[in-house]
Amino acid sequence: MRMTGAKIYLVKIGSLHPVLLELLTDEGIVGVGEAAVAYGIGATSAAGMVKDLIDAMVLGRDPFRIEELWTEMYDHSFWAKGGGSIVFAGISAIEQALWDIKGKALGVPVYELLGGRMRDDIRVYANGWSYQCVSADDYARAVERPIRDGYTAVKCYPLAVPNENGGIRHVSRRAVDREFANLAFEKVRAVRRVVGTKVDIMIDLSGGLTTEESIRLCRRFEELEPLFIEEPVDPSDLGALKKVAEEISVPIALGERVYTRYGFRPILESRAADILQPDIGNTGGIMETRKIAAMAETCNMRIQPHICASPVSTAAALQLDACTPNVMIQELYPYRSSEHFRIVDHAPEYEVNASSIPIGSRPGLGINLVRERVQPFLWAECRL
């Protein structure tokens, strides 16, 4: 089997812009992947990186030789060593599509190629439900929806405010005034009052504050017993992370803006975090995330795979969840528009039952793109 072409889609749905890939083969098998930069800025760059990598290193090659292709993209793209989100998002999309091809060719889910399923479902938490909230009362009302839908864990962004595109805007200039800090605490306290003690709350600060301000606020959150606090400071500042970890009792989670096992290594060695959140769509792909999880396991740590993109990313994360022992919970955005979920033929988000998703048995990643829904967003084609 050889790879003969590719289609790259730069999708626009509301405030999101998923970058999707179809890898084509001479046997008619199509592999799907995603460069997971669906929010923020960089989708066009990521799409371009996918195209450049495919044109230079992928076309004409055997899709079964996944590790070899990954290593060549890492070693010979030049910018991958020490690289960031764009280059690794491009590599991730291709690597996912390679696994999808291999699974489909062999008639098995990807997890069967990674050791086999060790769980039948995975617990999930609801994200995105608080994006339009401003006041503590808004949070109290909004959290009733995921609780009513059966979720036993929710994540919120108490320092964020709604933006004009339907998303959220994080802290600027590393500071908020005392009134806003008090409001942030009241938002989370309102959620705790509504959900009671049997529901887990996760708090994402998105690295917005200075170290001392983050410590002060995190200490206040301790009485609300969050499951973890995500990105209390800039995740690239290892010294700040260590200082926060030494000063608060709540577990620290991070990883959506850390790339490859090489980026996670110093965090593991320093014990600056408790829970790692690699994103399969921008940290290097499925096997790279599996390697990060194995490294975390040797340090007695768990992972919580990050997702922020389309159902393609969700499907890829579930393959890892199925066969990785130290996965604690899976992130999910259940309340995006139906258009978002209809770009694939089998969105995992529609399978949630009692705060968990069953691990499916369809070959490959378990999904295909719905051609008529993604075709208007075709951005580039590659041909052998």
Summary of the structure (lengths in Angstrom):
residues: 384
radius of gyration: 20.1
end to end distance: 13.5
largest distance: 62.1
contacts: 1419
relative contact order: 0.17
helix: 42%
strand: 19%
